[in-house]
């Protein structure tokens, strides 16, 4: 009979089948990812830094950032007591680098997610709705593309309050155009497929087509772009903090470099003040780039996990 509800047993079987297919898809993805040695190295580095960031309250404690009661003398070189030396206030640089990983990783991840979310929204809607809307959105995208991202981020960070949220917004709303153009191109390719025409003929609305058909097909591209954007966001956060646009009350890798510059570490030869946070930024950015390239290689050329 038409209109009859689906039996609960059939619904349970359908959900179990969907879970099984997702597990098989994830297993195929991991099997292909493991063939990329550079991606495995990047993943191992990211796991290490993530564990360091998560366990920072237990290993170094939040009082490591306190200026009063610093355990060492200002600008002590590396030694047995302080493996990475001390900063200009006498704080342990090893503890500061460990504690700063929490802020740098969090801001980089949130800014990348915001950037990719904006880019995906603009790209899908511009690809689905042709005409004036697509033209306007693509011209706005082109304007953001030709404008220097760092200059726009600095302008936003200047007019807004100095906080981590400001840094996330400044990076996220200025770095989405590349994602938008990539997603729009993939959306146009998906919209030309026959099953989209069948969905329209069966009465599927705009929301149904974009959410149920277009979005799942562009998600592999979005995932790869997110992984690549995190490294760029971490570098942008470090740059803004180095230029004094970050939150001065929190410790981040870019903020440590800013402190080192103000203390004259470059001219005085206090290399231990500059090298550890700089190497941490470079290592994490490289690790995310390696993972992103590996994910992109697995998902290409059809931008989808093998079915």
N, C-alpha and C positions, 0 to 999 in steps of 0.2 A: 504494500500500500504506500502511496505517495504521502510525504509529510510525516511518516512514522519516525519516531526518535531512534537514534542509533543505540543499540543495546549496550549496557555498561561493559560487558565482556569484550565487545568489539572495540570500544573506546580504549580499554586497557591494552588490548593486543596492538592497537595502532600506536599508542604511546610507547610500548615496549619495542616495537619495530623501529620507531623513530630514534629511540635511545641507542638501539643496536647499530643503526646506520651511522649515527654520530660517532660512536666508539670506533667503528671500522674506519671512518673518515679520519679521525684523529690519529689512529694507528698508522694509516698510510702516510699521513703528513709527517709524523715523527720518523717513520722509516726513511723517508726521503730527506728529511732535515739532517739526520745523522750522517748522511753521506757528505755533508759539507763540513770539513774540518774547521774552517775559519768561523763558521756559525757556531760550532760546538765550543770553540775557544771563547768567543764572545758571550755565549750563554753562561759558561763557567765563571767568567769575570763578573757578569751581572748578578749571578747567584751569590757570589762572594760579597759584593758590595751591598746587596740587599740584606744579607745576614748581618753584615757589619752595621748597617743603618738600623735594623730592627732591634739588635741587641745593644745599641749604644747606651740606653738608659741603665743597663745592667753593667756594662763594661767600663764606661767612663763617668756616667752620671751627669745630670743637668748642671751641677755646680761647676763643671769644667769651664764654662763660659764666663763665670764670674770674675770681675776685675779685682775686687777686693779679696784679700787673702790668697793671692796667686802663689803657687808653691815654689816658684823659682825666681831667679833674677831676670831682669829684662834682657832679651836677645842673647840668651845662653846658647852656645853651639851644641850640636848633638853630643850626647854622652850617655853614661850608664843610667843616670837618673831620668833623663829626658831624651829618648831615642831620636826624636826629630827636633830637639832644641825647644826654645821658648820664644814667645812673641814679645812685642814691646812692653807688654804689661807683666811678663813673667809667667804667662799661662802655658801649659803643656801643649805644644803644637800637635802631637799625635792625637791627644784627646779632642782638640778642636777640629782636626781633619775628620775624625770619626764622627763627631757630633754634627759637623757640617754636611755630611753625606745625607742626613735625613732631609734637610731643607732642599739641597740641590736636586736630589732624586725626586722628591715630592713635587717641587715646582716644575721640573722638567716634564714629569708625567702628566700633571694636570694641564699645563700649557699645551702640550702636544694633543691631548684628548680634546681640549676646547678648539684648537685650531683645526683638527681633522673633522670634528663634528660640524663646525661652520662650513668647512669646505665641502663635506659630503652633502649637507643640506642644500647648499647653493648649487652644487653640481647636479644632483638628482633632479631638483625642481627645474633648473634651466634646461636640462636634457628632456624632461617630460613635457614641459609647457613651451612650445616653440612660439615664435613671434616676438611681440614687443617685450614681454617679460624676460625672455632669454637674452634678447639684445641688450637690454638695460643691465642685467646682472653680469653679462660677460664684459661690458664696457667698464663696470665698476671693478670687476676682477682684473682687467687689464690695467686699470689705474693703480691698483694695489701692487701689481706685478712690477711696474716700472718705477714705483717709489721705493727708495731704500728701506728695507724692513727695520733695520736698527734705528734709523732716524725717526720713523713713525713710532716705534716702541719707546724711544727716549722722550718724544713729545708727549705721549700718553702718560708715561711715568712721571713726567714733570708736572703736569696739570692735575694729577690725581694724588691722593695721599700716599705716603711711602709705606707700603705694606706688601706682604707676600701676595695678597689678592690682586693688588695693582700690577705686580710683575707678571702674574699669570694672565691677567686680562690683556696687558700690553703686548705680550708675546703671542697670545692666542688670536687676537683680533687683527694682527698684522701679518701673520704667516700662513693664512689659509688659501690664498689664490692658487698655488700649485696643485693642491689637493682638489680644488673645485674644478679646474680644467681637466685633470685626469679622470675624475669621477664623471664629469659631463660626457667626455668622449666614450667612456664605457657604457654610460646610460643610453646614449644614442645607439650604440651597437646592440644593446639588449632590447631596446624598444623596436628595433627592426625585425626581431625574430617572430616567427609565425604564432607561437603560443601567446604572445602579447595581443595579437589581433583576435585570437580566439577568446581571450579573457575579456576584451572589450565587447566582442559580439555577445558574450554570455551575460553582459550587464555589469562587468567589473568597473567600479569607479576609479577616479584618480588615486585616491588614498589606497585602495586595494592593490592597484597595479604597482604603485611605487613601493609599498611596504611588503607585499607578498611576492612580487616577481623581480622588481628592479633591485631592491636593497640586498636580498640574498646573493645576487650575482655580482654586485660591486663590493661586497664585504671583504673578499680576499684582497682586493686592491686597497681598501681602507685599512685593513690590518697591516699590510706591508708598509703603507705610507705612515701609519702611526708609529711603527717601530723606527722608521727613519727620522721622523719628526722629533722624537724624544731627544736624540743626540743634539739636534739643532736647537731645541728648547733649552737644554742644559747649558750649551755654549752661550745662548742669548742671555740666560739668567746670570751666568757668571760675568758676562760683559756689562750688563746693567748694574750688577752689584759692584763691579770694579770701577764703574763710572760714578758711583755714589747714588744710584737711583733705587737701590734696594732698601729693605727694612734694616735700619742700623741696630735694632735690638735683637736680631737673630744672627746666628753664625752660619755662614755658607762658604763654599769654596771661593766664590767670587769675592765675597766680603773679606776673606782672609787675604786675598791678593790686594784688595783695596787698602787694608790695614798695612800690609807690607810696603806698598807704595808711599803711603803717608809717613811711615817710619823711616823712609829713605833706605830700604833694604837693598835696592839696586845699586846705589852709589857707594854704600858702605860695604858691600860684598857679603851681606848676610843671606847667603843662598838658601839656607834651610828654611827661611821664612817664605820663599817663593816657590821652591821646587815641589814640596809635597802637595799643596793644593792644586798646583798646575798639572802635575802628573795625574792626580786623581780625576781632574776634569777631562784630560786627554784620554785616560784609560776608559772611563765610562762612555764618553762620546764614541770612541772607536769600537767598544764592545757593542753598543746599540747599532752602530752602522754595520758591523759584521753580521749581527743577527738579522737586521733588516734586509741586507743583501741576500742572506740565505733564505729568508722567508719569501722574498721576491722571486728568487730562483726556483723555489719549490712550487710556487703558485703559477708561475709563467710556464708556457706561453698562453695558456687558456684562462689564466687568472682564476683558477679554481682547483681545489683539491680533487685528485682523481676520483671519478665516480665508480 
